[in-house]
Amino acid sequence: MLKVQRLLRAHRISGFDSRVNTCRDRISGFSSRVNSCRDLDRKHYRN
C-alpha cells in the first residue's frame, strides 16, 4: 500500500511540474509574440 501511495504522490508532483512547465511555455510564447510585434513595428517605422 505504501508503495502505491508513494507512486501516486510522485505522479501528482510530476503532473504539477509539467503543468508549471506549460505555464512557462505559455509565458515564453507570449514574450516571443510581443517581440515579433515589436519587430513588425520596427520594420514599419523603417519603411
N, C-alpha and C positions, 0 to 999 in steps of 0.2 A: 504493500500500500504506500509506504513512504517513497519508494522509487517512482511510482506513478505520480504522486503529488509533486515530487521534485521535477519530473519531466514537464508536467503541466505548468509549473511555475517558470521553468526555463523557457518554455514555448511562449508563455504570456509575455515574458520580458523581451524575447526576440521579436515578437509581434509588435510590441510597443516601440522597440528600436527602429523597426522597419517603417512604422508609422511616422516616427520623428524624421527619418531619412526622407520620406516622401514629402514631408512638410518642407524640409531643407531644399529639396529639389524644386519644389514649387516656388520657394523664395528665390533661388538662383535663377530659375526660369523667368521670374518676374523682373529681376535685376537685368538680365540679358535683354529682355523685351524693352526695358527702359533705355538701355544702352543703344539698341538698334533704333529706337525712336530718336535719340539724341543724334545718332549718325545721320539719320534721314534729315533732321533739322539742319545739320552742318552742311550737307550736300545742297539743300535748298538755299541756304544763305550764300553758299559759294556761287551758285548759278545766279 
